[in-house]
Amino acid sequence: MELSLRERQKERRRSEIYEAAISLFKQSGFEHTTATEIARASGVSRGTFFNYYPYKEAVLLDYGSLVVDKLEAEAKQRLNEGRPPLQVLYEVWSLLADENARERDLFPPLAYEVMNPNPERAQTAYRALRLSGVVELILRPLHEAGELRSDLSLARISNLIADTYLLVALRWSAYGTGRGLHDELRMSLDLLLGGALKR
């Protein structure tokens, strides 16, 4: 269905606000960037900014959603090529780790939003960052082949793996560890899969 002129203008304006905000976040840091600065950089009023993004963190949800969309496309392509699901999971995790390492300062406020004490905001963040859906897509062939534990649903296993990713990457982004993010994630994924696969 083709968008109307008004809808295209709204999409273009939202995109301009998003691009200005991400640029400022990278330049000045998320915490030090205000809604007023984003509005000014994108050529709109502060009120217009809030019409598109009800709070500053909502911009990051668009960023996270784009990242997840790319991961999902990669996962589908690799599965369609016949790669084993566990290999695809590790490869997708590696791609995500690359993105987090590149945009290390954007990740903590994004992950904190998933844990926001305001349930509506937390739910909005969880819906935007559909990482568990990507994990579920990758693990579905193993589930259908009876290779995953039968006492846990596929959704529950996928949520646990996605939640672990968020916590490990958040700790690494915010505080650092002695290991690189790839190593931290591989170790965590090894541990989780050791408990998820049938013995």
C-alpha positions in Angstrom: 0.0 0.0 0.0 1.4 3.4 -1.0 1.9 6.0 1.6 0.1 9.4 1.2 2.1 12.6 0.8 1.4 13.5 4.4 2.6 10.1 5.6 5.7 10.3 3.6 6.5 13.7 5.0 6.0 12.4 8.6 8.3 9.5 7.8 10.9 11.8 6.4 10.7 14.1 9.4 10.9 11.2 11.8 14.0 9.9 9.9 15.6 13.4 10.1 15.0 13.6 13.8 16.4 10.1 14.3 19.5 10.8 12.3 20.2 14.1 14.1 19.7 12.4 17.5 22.0 9.4 16.8 24.6 11.8 15.5 24.4 13.9 18.7 24.4 10.8 20.9 27.7 9.6 19.3 29.2 13.0 19.4 28.2 14.2 22.9 27.0 11.0 24.6 23.4 10.0 25.3 23.3 11.4 28.8 24.7 14.8 27.7 22.3 15.2 24.7 19.0 17.0 25.4 15.7 16.9 23.5 16.1 20.6 22.8 19.5 20.0 21.1 18.0 17.2 19.0 15.1 19.4 18.0 17.5 22.2 17.0 19.8 19.9 15.0 16.9 18.4 13.1 15.2 21.8 12.4 12.0 21.2 14.4 10.5 22.6 17.6 11.0 20.8 20.9 7.2 20.0 20.9 7.5 18.4 17.4 10.4 16.2 18.7 8.1 14.9 21.5 5.3 14.3 18.9 7.6 11.8 17.2 9.5 10.5 20.3 7.7 10.8 23.7 11.0 10.5 25.5 14.7 10.6 24.4 15.2 6.8 24.9 12.5 6.1 22.3 15.0 7.2 19.6 17.3 4.4 20.8 14.4 1.9 20.4 14.3 2.8 16.7 18.1 2.1 16.5 17.7 -1.2 18.3 14.8 -2.2 16.1 16.9 -1.6 13.0 19.7 -3.7 14.4 17.3 -6.6 15.2 15.8 -6.4 11.7 19.3 -6.8 10.2 20.0 -9.7 12.5 16.8 -11.4 11.6 17.5 -11.0 7.8 21.0 -12.5 8.3 19.6 -15.4 10.4 17.0 -16.3 7.7 19.5 -16.1 4.9 22.0 -18.3 6.7 19.4 -20.9 7.7 18.2 -20.9 4.1 21.8 -21.6 3.0 21.6 -24.8 5.1 23.9 -23.7 7.9 23.3 -25.6 11.2 21.1 -23.6 13.6 23.7 -23.5 16.4 26.3 -22.2 14.0 23.9 -19.5 12.9 23.2 -18.5 16.5 26.9 -18.1 17.2 27.3 -16.1 14.0 24.4 -13.8 14.7 25.7 -13.3 18.3 29.0 -12.3 16.8 27.4 -9.8 14.4 25.5 -8.3 17.4 28.7 -8.2 19.4 30.4 -6.3 16.6 27.5 -3.7 16.6 27.6 -3.3 20.3 31.4 -2.9 20.3 31.1 -0.2 17.6 28.3 1.6 19.4 29.3 0.9 23.0 27.9 4.1 24.4 24.5 3.6 22.9 23.9 0.2 24.4 23.6 0.8 28.2 20.7 3.3 27.9 19.0 1.0 25.4 19.3 -2.0 27.7 18.2 0.0 30.7 15.1 0.9 28.8 14.2 -2.8 28.6 14.4 -2.8 32.5 12.6 0.5 32.9 10.5 0.5 36.2 7.6 2.0 34.2 5.9 -1.1 32.8 4.6 0.6 29.7 8.0 1.8 28.7 9.6 -1.5 29.5 7.0 -3.3 27.4 7.5 -0.9 24.5 11.3 -1.5 24.6 10.8 -5.2 24.7 8.5 -5.1 21.7 11.0 -3.0 19.8 14.0 -5.2 20.6 12.6 -8.5 19.4 15.9 -10.4 20.0 14.1 -13.4 21.5 12.1 -13.7 18.2 15.4 -13.9 16.3 16.7 -16.6 18.7 13.4 -18.5 18.4 13.6 -18.4 14.6 17.1 -19.8 14.7 16.3 -22.6 17.2 13.0 -23.6 15.7 14.5 -26.3 13.5 16.2 -27.9 16.6 12.9 -27.7 18.5 11.0 -29.3 15.6 13.6 -32.1 15.4 13.2 -32.8 19.1 16.8 -31.7 20.0 15.8 -29.2 22.6 14.7 -29.9 26.1 11.0 -30.7 26.2 10.3 -29.4 29.7 10.8 -25.8 28.5 9.0 -24.1 25.7 10.9 -22.8 22.7 9.8 -19.3 23.6 11.1 -19.6 27.2 14.5 -20.9 26.0 14.7 -18.1 23.4 13.7 -15.4 26.0 16.4 -16.7 28.4 19.1 -16.6 25.8 18.1 -13.1 24.6 17.8 -11.8 28.2 21.3 -13.2 29.0 22.7 -11.4 25.9 21.3 -8.1 27.1 22.7 -8.5 30.6 26.1 -9.7 29.5 26.4 -7.0 26.9 25.2 -4.3 29.3 27.7 -5.3 31.9 30.5 -5.3 29.3 29.4 -1.9 27.8 28.9 -0.1 31.1 31.7 -1.6 33.2 34.1 -3.6 31.0 35.6 -6.9 31.9 39.0 -8.6 31.4 37.6 -10.2 28.2 36.3 -8.9 24.9 32.6 -8.9 24.3 32.8 -11.8 21.8 34.5 -14.0 24.4 32.0 -13.0 27.1 29.1 -13.9 24.9 30.5 -17.1 23.6 31.1 -18.3 27.2 27.6 -17.3 28.2 26.0 -19.0 25.2 28.1 -22.1 25.7 26.8 -22.3 29.3 23.1 -21.7 28.3 23.1 -24.2 25.4 24.7 -26.8 27.6 21.6 -26.6 29.7 19.2 -26.3 26.8 20.2 -29.2 24.6 19.0 -32.8 25.3 21.6 -35.1 26.7 
